[in-house]
């Protein structure tokens, strides 16, 4: 395994919920972390979809994600070491 493959394996992001940054279950914080956007934006999108006039069960999807997504912590990119700089 060369260095490039090893670095890619170490920086792989996984979808997970972040209970330490949660308002309800950490699902929005986990989605925001995974996609690299602000968690407030994801929360606002969820709220808007709940009140949208489309027959889409957003609350049900949120709770399914809450159950299915494993707990985790915020993804932080690996800091370069002295050897990499």
N, C-alpha and C positions, 0 to 999 in steps of 0.2 A: 504494500500500500504506500503510495507516494504522499508527499506533503500536501499537494493540492487536494487529493481525495480525502485525506484526513481532515483538512480544514473545512471542507464542505460538509463532512459528516458531523463535525462539531458545531456548525452554525445552522443546522437544520431546525426550522421552526415547526412546532407542533401546535395544533389547535387544542386549547385547554381553557378552562375558566379560571379566573383569578379571584378567589374569595377575599384576599386581603384588600382588594380595590373594588369591592362589590357594593352595590346599593341593595340588590335583591339576592342574586345568586352568583354574580361574577361572570355571567355569560357575555354581557356587552363589553366588559373590560377585556375578556379573552379574545373576542372577535376583533376588537379594535387593535389589540396587540398583534394578533396574527396578520391583519391586513395593513398594519402600520398607519392607522388613522386615529384621531382623537376619540376617546371613549365617550365623551359627551355627545359627539355627533352620532355615534351608534345608538346611544340611549334615546336621543331625539328621534331618530329614524324609527326605532321600535315604538315609541309613543305615538308618532304620527300614523304608523301602520295599524295600531290598535284602533284608532278612531277613524281610519279611512273607510269610505263607503263600499269597500270591496269585501266579498265574503271569504276572507282568508283568516284562518285561525292562528293569528300571531301569538296570542297568549299560550295556546297549546304548543306551538313550535318552540317558544321560549322555554317552557317547562320540560319539553323533551330534550332540548339542548342542555338544560341544567342537569338532567339525569344522566345523559350520555357522555357529556364532555368531562374528562378527568380533571382533577384539581391540579393546578400548576402555579408557577410564578411568572412574572413578567419576563419576556424574552429580552435579554441584553446581548448585543453583538459582542463577540469575543474581542477583548482588548489586545492590540498587537504587543507581542513580547519584544524584548530588546533584540533578539535574534532576527525577527521579522522586519525591524526598522532599519 
